[in-house]
Amino acid sequence: MKKVMLFGAALLALTACSEKKDVIVCGDYEVEMNLSEDGDMLDAVINGDEMTLNLAISASGARYVGELNETIVTLWNKGSDWTMFLNDGAPIMCVAK
């Protein structure tokens, strides 16, 4: 039940206004995000490059995964916190812009 509530809170936060894109900064990466209405996809612009990330299985929170320029990008949300992973690299903590 907690998983559903956390995902729901993240979904509501991202879809409060369908035209508004949320922006976070993850290390040297600026990420502009727009969640699909059903929450299955996350369209993102990372430092000017557009990509779509798909909802993936997660033990907690919401995890979105996609590929950009031969790099696997993972954006993981838990509550109001976001973390980015590039390939199998170390986590990159994100902050709202």
Secondary structure, 3 states (H helix, E strand, C coil): CHHHHHHHHHHHHHCCCCCCCEEEEECCEEEEEEECCCCCEEEEEECCEEEEEEEECCCCCEEEEEEECCEEEEEEEECCEEEEEECCCCCEEEEEC
